[in-house]
Amino acid sequence: MNDPNGSHDASADSPPATPEEPLVQVEDLQIGFGDTTVLDGLDVAIDSGTFVGLVGPNGAGKTTLLRALNGTLSPGSGTVRVADESVPDLSSKAASRLVATVPQDTTVAFEFDARAVVEMGRNPHRSRFGGWTADDTAAVERALDRTDAQRFADRPVTTLSGGERQRVLLARALAQETPLLLLDEPTASLDINHQVRTLELVRELVSQNKTAIAAIHDLNLAAHYCDELLLLSNGRVAAHGPPESVLTETALEAAFDANAVVSQHPVTGSVYVTALPDGDRVAESEPSADADERSGRVHVVGGGGTAARHLYVLDAAGFDVSAGALNEGDTDTEAARNLALDVVTVDPFAGVGPEARAAVERRVEAADCVVVADVEVGTGNLPNLRAATAADRVVLVEDRPFAERNYVGGEAERVYETLRDRARVVDPANVPRAVAAALSGGDASHFGVDSDDDSASRVQPRPTRVAEELPPDDVEP
Amino acid sequence: MTLRTRTIGWSSALTAALAGVVVISAGIGPVSIPPLTVAKILLSADPFPFAFGAADTSRIIVLDVRLPRIILAAFVGFALSTAGVVMQGFFRNPMADPSIVGVSSGAAVGAVATIVLPFAFPLGLELQGAAFVSAILTAFGVYLIATRDGHTPTATLLLAGVAVQTFLGAVISLLLIHSGQSLRRVVYWLMGHLGGTTWDDVLVIAVILPPLFVLLLLYTRDLNVLLLGEEDAHALGIEVERTKRLLLAASSVVTAAAVAVTGVIGFVGLIVPHAMRLIVGPDHRILLPTSALAGASFLVATDTLARSGATEIPVGIVTAALGAPFFLYLLRSREVTRL
């Protein structure tokens, strides 16, 4: 009996008449607690053999949906069907032969052996007077093997680590031998290694004809491992489909109220979401940064990964961004390509030649603002800096003093000083605000470095944070 | 070693220990009787097919004077420990005891009322009957207070139990003030006692306890799953609310049957399950029978101490005085987290 789902697998036994019947069918589901409605007319159908990631902001109703699917919550109205059975009408024993749940909270208060906990997964299949059968033993052993939990099967669960407890509870759910597996935040309390292992395991189970629905906070893990994502927002399905169709910047902004950039992960090729912190967010309340000023051309000079973040952020903020000159194969080049930006490139390890320099100069001229990242400067990329000096407005990102990243000598320092004299100097977190301010013609001194201090000493002071340089009405007189 | 063999092993050992404690206890008293004689007398008694010769006085002392009390102590200890195991599992709280939903306070109000109030109760209820009925009514009342839309959250039940116990404590105090001549009797009852037991006292609990104990044994697996939390239990096929109702009702009746006869004997239902959990583990399939047997031995032994001094003291004092230090010893010598 190698089929882990036994005779309870609906898809294996499904009559030929309805081969395409979805395993899970939810129609017009409405659930509320008291006066608050959590799920408000939710419709979803999930096919057998898919791994569905349930994503959405806190309070969107992810856990509530899972609890409706396993029968813990009775719907206010609407239907919940699993394997063609109406879950709310089933006894909890019958429901637990269709749906197994791995809870979010993995703590077990009493000192049971891990094996005893897994054996509890057989409860749905046993009658009160029925004894323990060979089938039960086989199912428990299989579940422990699958989850790689044999090693600590005879230890008390209270002595196991979070990752091990997770595997024990997953084994318990497998021992239930249900067609549908629900996981509530299976990765929430795990380190990155165990997160990946857990999801790999679920992925594997799904490839063997189980169906899994997992609430997952981490959008990128969800995108990488799930066949489909189900984005919940305000108690409804905001989007449902393959990860790349669900994780769009518009959908994420609407659902999470967050500023996020969606790209393709350079290593895995999955959809990749980067949430931008508030510092990178062009605050709508700032008068200097309202929608009109955000449109503008920005050229970014970087290299060696110093500019990637700025490219993402500026692109997300709505600017028309170009970059270069960069070497082929550079992280920043990859970032620019992912964002489909206009990028000037030169061969790997080659310097910026006359042709490339001309291309950069054209872009600098076209740009309303040039951003120079905290880049290391050698003879190869010095032409980039020279080209930047022609810009109307310059935002200079300083994380390290220039002396530490100057590999050319006095010549580069002179170019840099020219640039710095007329630039807004910012730290890496404040680039979009500085650009927005530069474009709206705000007071440069907000972002520049105090001038008398600057001329007196060659030591470059740390760039001031924009947050500490708020307009006067926010500052105590 | 499988759980089944462990359960049978432990249960057999504890049954033997109980038999030993009973024999020794029956020999102890103002007239000392050697254990061998006691054993002969017991084996010649009604249910056993043996006929050993023994002195008539010894036979009367053992069978009619000491044995009813000893058997009652065994039943009560058995009942309180059983209810304690179930309540601790039910509430997932090691501090739960059999009277947590107000059973003992209810029994006390009924008992004290029959002693103090100057009129007879309807339906010819005597002290024990009144205590039993009021215990059951109290538990049911607490359950109703804590239940809403068919759900009984254990936290609500716990708090409702505490509130009702406090209220009933006030009622008992009020009755005490007006008890006058009968104050001594009331206090004696409240402390928990086994003195003056007759075979009739044993009968009620002997009829009520066995079937309920068998019922609870059938639910030990459900109790295990309930320990994982109600939501998990539901996901594992337990009809949570129905199971909780059944466990609560059964353990309340078991407790009521015990305290109605003997008064409030504290600590047995708290520490015996605890101690056994430290020894045999949390699995109710082994914990319930072993705790019940250990509770029986424990109460027989403590009651023997209670009556063997110059003046008899209420057994409730002895259980607490012995039980608490033993419990603290267990607590310190084993890992505290094991609770």
Interface residues (C-beta under 8 A of the other chain):
Chain A: R67 N70 G71 T72 S91 S92 K93 A94 A95 S96 R97 V99 A100 T101 P103 D105 V108 A109 F110 E111 F112 A116 V117 M120 G121 N123 P124 R126 R128 F129 T158 R172 Q176
Chain B: R92 L218 R221 N224 V225 L227 L228 G229 E231 D232 H234 A235 L236 G237 I238 E239 V240 G281 P282 D283 T337 R338
